[in-house]
Amino acid sequence: MNTKQKLAELKMMQAKGDATRQALGINPPCKVLFLGAPNVCNNDVVIVEADGFGGATTSILEGNYPVDYVTKWEKSFPSEQDAEAAADAVTFRGVAPDQVPGVLA
């Protein structure tokens, strides 16, 4: 199989994966689902990034996201909804990151 054929096969597999994600109602990998600042006085940013398989990671970043930043805290969740709920709790309700459970009700 030459390069052109491999690329065509890869495009076909990507399209099939995209269609499956759409049918399941989940987002593609690395899609930012949430972006918020818990405190306007510092450079912290809370983001949620989809993993492409229904889960997501909530992170607290310091710096100039997405160009130059440091990850201060992150936690993976089994569902995108749980990760977004955690980000909401940290950003808008003042919950400390170490108090965020693995799955929020």
C-alpha positions as CSV (number, residue, x, y, z in Angstrom):
1,M,0.0,0.0,0.0
2,N,1.5,3.3,-1.0
3,T,1.2,6.7,0.8
4,K,-1.7,7.9,-1.2
5,Q,-3.7,4.7,-0.4
6,K,-2.8,4.9,3.3
7,L,-4.0,8.5,3.4
8,A,-7.3,7.6,1.7
9,E,-7.8,4.8,4.2
10,L,-7.0,7.1,7.1
11,K,-9.5,9.6,5.9
12,M,-12.2,6.9,5.6
13,M,-11.5,5.7,9.1
14,Q,-11.6,9.3,10.5
15,A,-15.0,9.9,8.8
16,K,-16.3,6.6,10.3
17,G,-15.0,7.6,13.8
18,D,-16.5,11.1,13.4
19,A,-19.9,9.6,12.5
20,T,-19.8,7.2,15.4
21,R,-19.0,10.0,17.8
22,Q,-21.8,12.1,16.4
23,A,-24.2,9.1,16.8
24,L,-23.1,8.6,20.4
25,G,-23.3,12.3,21.2
26,I,-19.6,12.7,22.2
27,N,-17.0,15.2,21.1
28,P,-13.8,14.6,19.2
29,P,-10.4,14.5,21.0
30,C,-8.9,17.7,22.3
31,K,-12.1,19.8,21.8
32,V,-12.4,22.4,24.5
33,L,-15.9,22.0,26.1
34,F,-15.5,24.6,28.9
35,L,-13.2,27.6,29.3
36,G,-13.6,29.9,32.3
37,A,-11.6,32.0,34.8
38,P,-12.3,31.4,38.5
39,N,-10.7,34.7,39.5
40,V,-10.2,37.7,37.3
41,C,-7.3,38.8,39.5
42,N,-4.9,36.1,38.4
43,N,-4.0,34.2,35.3
44,D,-5.7,30.9,36.1
45,V,-8.0,29.4,33.5
46,V,-10.2,26.3,34.0
47,I,-10.7,24.2,30.9
48,V,-12.4,20.9,30.0
49,E,-11.0,18.9,27.1
50,A,-12.8,16.0,25.5
51,D,-10.9,12.7,25.2
52,G,-12.9,11.6,22.1
53,F,-14.3,8.5,23.9
54,G,-17.0,10.1,26.0
55,G,-14.7,11.2,28.9
56,A,-12.9,14.5,29.5
57,T,-10.2,16.2,31.6
58,T,-10.7,19.2,33.7
59,S,-7.6,21.3,34.2
60,I,-6.6,24.5,36.0
61,L,-3.9,26.3,34.0
62,E,-1.8,29.3,34.8
63,G,-0.5,31.6,32.1
64,N,-1.5,32.6,28.6
65,Y,-3.7,29.7,27.4
66,P,-3.3,28.2,24.7
67,V,0.1,29.7,23.9
68,D,2.2,29.6,27.1
69,Y,0.8,28.0,30.2
70,V,1.5,25.6,33.1
71,T,-0.9,23.0,34.3
72,K,-1.5,23.5,38.0
73,W,-4.1,20.7,38.5
74,E,-6.0,18.2,36.3
75,K,-8.4,15.4,36.8
76,S,-9.9,13.0,34.3
77,F,-13.6,12.1,34.4
78,P,-15.5,9.2,32.8
79,S,-18.0,11.5,31.1
80,E,-17.9,14.9,29.5
81,Q,-20.8,16.0,31.8
82,D,-18.9,15.1,35.0
83,A,-15.8,17.1,33.8
84,E,-18.0,20.1,33.0
85,A,-19.7,19.9,36.3
86,A,-16.4,19.9,38.1
87,A,-15.2,22.9,36.1
88,D,-18.4,24.7,36.9
89,A,-18.0,23.9,40.6
90,V,-14.4,25.3,40.6
91,T,-15.1,28.3,38.4
92,F,-18.5,29.5,39.6
93,R,-19.1,28.0,43.1
94,G,-15.6,28.4,44.5
95,V,-15.0,24.7,45.2
96,A,-11.4,23.9,45.8
97,P,-9.9,21.6,43.1
98,D,-8.8,19.0,45.7
99,Q,-12.4,18.8,46.9
100,V,-13.8,17.9,43.5
101,P,-15.0,14.3,43.5
102,G,-14.3,11.9,40.7
103,V,-18.0,11.9,39.6
104,L,-20.4,14.7,40.5
105,A,-24.1,13.9,41.0
